[in-house]
Amino acid sequence: GAEPTTSEFTVLMHGPKLKTIEGIVMAADSARSFSPLEKFGQNFLEKLIGIEVPHKLLERVTFVDTPG
C-alpha cells in the first residue's frame, strides 16, 4: 500500500529541553536563523514546525524533514 506522507516541514534542532515551536514563532525570533523564511508567507509558516531536542548530535547539525 501507499506510504503515509506529511504535509509539514519539520525542523529538528538542538534545545535545552524537548519543545515544539510553531513556524511563525521561529521566523519571528531574531535569536534563530529562520527569519529569512518569512518571505515564503503565512501559508508556508503555518506548515513549518520546529522541534527542539536536548541531544548532543543536534548541537552540530539540524535536520529538516520535508513533505512527501
N, C-alpha and C positions, 0 to 999 in steps of 0.2 A: 504494500500500500504506500500511499504518499507519506512522506516525512512531514511532521509539523513544522511550520515556519513562524518566525516572529515578525512583527511589524515595527518594532522599536530598534533604535540604535542604543546599545548598552555599552557604557564605558566602565571598565573595571579598573580601579586605581587604588593607590595606597591611601590609607587614612588611619587615624588613631583608634577608631572603633568601627564596627560594622554599621553602615549607614547608607540609606538610599537618598539620592538628591535629584530633584526634578531638573530637566534640561534648562528651563528658563532661569532657574536659580544658579545653575552652573555658569551660564553665559553672563549673568549679571554680576557675578563675584569677581572683582578685579584681582583677587589673590590667586585665581585659577587662570589657566591659559585657554579657556574656551570662549572668551568674548568674541573672537572673530566669527564664530558660528552664528551670531545674531543676524548676519547678512542673509542667512537662508530663511529667515522669517519665523513667525509664530508657529505655523504648522509643523515645521521641522523640529523646533524646540520642544513641542508637545510630545514628540516621538523619541526624544532623547532622554535617557535615564543614566544617571551616574550611580555607581555602587562603590563605596569606599570599604576596603578590607585591610585589616592590620596584618599584612603578610610581607615578609622581608623581600621577596621577589618583586613585589609591586613598588618598592622604593626605587627600582631601576627601570621598570617597564610599565606601560599602560596598555591594556588590551581593549580593542573596540570590536564588538560583535555587531555586524550589520544585518539588516533584514534579509530573509531568504533562506 
